[in-house]
Amino acid sequence: MMGKNYYGVAGDYINSEDNLRFTPWKKTFAFTPKTTISGKKVWLKKVYKRRRWLHIEPPQFPVNNFNKIEYAEWDDILNLKMR
């Protein structure tokens, strides 16, 4: 049996939200079509952009497999904050 730590069982940290890392949202202009986190396609307008990655990646996946650039409109960011 695995030992306990601050997060519960030691193996659960990889799949927890604490493992996700984000950069702050930065305002940018979408010249080409971008898909937002809500699934809408936007272009030729101002959107917000951030980078997402895992602090510790699961060993069975390739390195940097979970690194993503996320785009959002102001409404999407408010929905994330209100959850």
Secondary structure, DSSP 8 states (H G I E B T S, - for coil): ---EETTEEGGGGTTSGGGEEE---EEEEESS-EEBTTS-EE-SEEEEEEEEEESS--TTS-TTTT-EEEEE-HHHHHHHHH-
